[in-house]
């Protein structure tokens, strides 16, 4: 799966790929946009498309190729952000486990003292 940065005019009038000029108002891309997973990452939109679709787009719209580097940078940034989020979730989960373990130990100690 390859990603591209895409800004979408929700009225469906135009699609801008990688903040480029409005080169595409074609039905094909708009249709594909609806089929794709689009998520907001650092103020821009990451559009996840298949490699085959990417190649098709490159053939149909050669100016996309010029933006490949920017697309790759956007992918790297998105990957870093999702990795950071993932690590943060794992850390929170670990903290919760430790907290639960400590509470459990304290309850056992209190119960032992009461006997």
C-alpha positions as CSV (number, residue, x, y, z in Angstrom):
1,X,0.0,0.0,0.0
2,X,1.3,3.4,-0.9
3,X,0.1,6.8,0.3
4,X,-0.3,10.1,-1.3
5,X,-1.2,13.5,0.2
6,X,-4.5,14.5,-1.2
7,X,-6.7,17.5,-0.5
8,X,-10.3,16.9,-1.4
9,X,-13.0,19.5,-2.1
10,X,-16.0,17.8,-0.5
11,X,-18.3,19.3,-3.2
12,X,-16.6,16.8,-5.5
13,X,-15.6,19.6,-7.9
14,X,-11.8,19.1,-7.7
15,X,-9.2,16.9,-6.2
16,X,-5.7,18.1,-5.5
17,X,-2.9,15.6,-5.3
18,X,0.1,16.5,-3.1
19,X,-1.0,20.2,-3.0
20,X,-0.3,20.4,-6.7
21,X,-2.3,22.4,-9.2
22,X,-5.9,21.4,-9.9
23,X,-5.0,19.0,-12.6
24,X,-7.7,16.4,-11.9
25,X,-11.4,16.7,-11.9
26,X,-11.7,13.2,-13.4
27,X,-14.5,10.9,-12.2
28,X,-12.0,8.0,-11.9
29,X,-10.0,9.6,-9.1
30,X,-13.1,10.9,-7.2
31,X,-14.6,7.4,-7.4
32,X,-11.4,6.0,-6.0
33,X,-11.2,8.6,-3.3
34,X,-14.5,7.3,-1.9
35,X,-13.1,3.8,-1.9
36,X,-10.0,4.8,0.0
37,X,-9.2,5.2,3.6
38,X,-8.6,8.9,4.3
39,X,-7.3,10.2,7.6
40,X,-6.1,13.5,8.9
41,X,-2.4,13.6,9.8
42,X,-0.6,16.7,10.8
43,X,-3.1,19.1,9.1
44,X,-3.0,17.4,5.7
45,X,-4.8,14.3,4.5
46,X,-3.1,11.0,3.8
47,X,-4.8,9.0,1.1
48,X,-3.9,5.4,1.1
49,X,-4.0,3.8,-2.3
50,X,-2.8,0.6,-3.8
51,X,0.5,0.5,-5.8
52,X,-1.5,-0.5,-8.9
53,X,-3.8,2.5,-8.6
54,X,-0.7,4.7,-8.0
55,X,0.8,3.4,-11.2
56,X,-2.4,4.0,-13.1
57,X,-2.6,7.6,-11.8
58,X,1.1,8.1,-12.8
59,X,0.3,7.0,-16.3
60,X,-2.8,9.2,-16.5
61,X,-1.3,12.2,-14.8
62,X,2.5,12.3,-15.2
63,X,2.9,15.3,-12.9
64,X,2.2,13.0,-9.9
65,X,5.7,11.5,-10.4
66,X,7.3,14.9,-9.7
67,X,5.6,14.8,-6.3
68,X,6.8,11.3,-5.4
69,X,9.5,12.6,-3.0
70,X,6.9,14.7,-1.2
71,X,4.6,11.7,-1.0
72,X,7.3,9.6,0.5
73,X,8.2,12.3,3.0
74,X,4.5,12.4,4.0
75,X,4.4,8.6,4.4
76,X,7.5,8.8,6.6
77,X,5.9,11.5,8.7
78,X,2.7,9.6,9.0
79,X,4.5,6.4,9.9
80,X,6.5,8.2,12.6
81,X,3.3,9.7,14.0
82,X,1.5,6.4,14.1
83,X,4.6,4.7,15.6
84,X,4.7,7.4,18.4
85,X,1.0,6.9,19.1
86,X,1.5,3.1,19.2
87,X,4.4,3.4,21.6
88,X,2.4,5.8,23.8
89,X,-0.5,3.4,23.9
90,X,1.9,0.5,24.9
91,X,3.4,2.7,27.6
92,X,0.0,3.6,29.0
93,X,-1.0,-0.1,29.0
94,X,2.2,-1.0,30.8
95,X,1.6,1.7,33.5
96,X,-1.9,0.4,34.0
97,X,-0.6,-3.1,34.5
98,X,2.0,-1.9,37.0
99,X,-0.6,0.1,38.9
100,X,-3.0,-2.9,39.0
101,X,-0.1,-5.1,40.3
102,X,0.8,-2.6,43.1
103,X,-2.9,-2.3,44.1
104,X,-3.2,-6.0,44.2
105,X,-0.1,-6.3,46.4
106,X,-1.3,-3.6,48.8
107,X,-4.7,-5.3,49.1
108,X,-2.9,-8.6,50.0
109,X,-0.8,-6.8,52.6
110,X,-3.8,-5.1,54.2
111,X,-5.7,-8.4,54.2
112,X,-2.7,-10.2,55.8
113,X,-2.4,-7.5,58.5
114,X,-6.1,-7.7,59.4
115,X,-5.9,-11.4,60.1
